[in-house]
Amino acid sequence: MLGIFLGLFGLAFGALARYNWKHGRPSRDWPKTRGRVVISESRRTGDDSKPRVGYAYTVNRTRYECEQISFRGKSGFETVGQVLARYPIGADVDVYYDAKKPERAVLEPGVGFTDILLPAVVALASVTAAIAATIASFLA
């Protein structure tokens, strides 16, 4: 049973690493346009606070709004206040958008090394532990 749990846990983290890589990496090459911050606030999610930054931008005469800051995970070194200070309401910002799906955009393109490495290491460790737990249950 432990082996199944660890295996599923590892697969979930592997999927997270793949998602971060799949979307974050290409965003480095997306075209950019100018936009304006329309929302800049803190939102509560359980015991945690997260920044909510919304921005409006135009591509080919169509106006879009998005709230995706980046494809990177939460940085342990940056507070919600620091993120919101960087994106006050009314601020002009560079918006990087997917040319094939202009409604998909970010303010901070790319993906951090830890956003891929950490989930990948956790996935590998979990799958390895799942295999070891399964072998141990057969030998017992």
Secondary structure as UniProt FT lines:
FT   HELIX           2..27
FT   TURN            28..29
FT   STRAND          32..45
FT   TURN            46..47
FT   STRAND          48..59
FT   TURN            60..61
FT   STRAND          62..66
FT   TURN            76..77
FT   HELIX           80..86
FT   TURN            89..90
FT   STRAND          92..97
FT   TURN            102..103
FT   STRAND          105..106
FT   HELIX           113..139
//
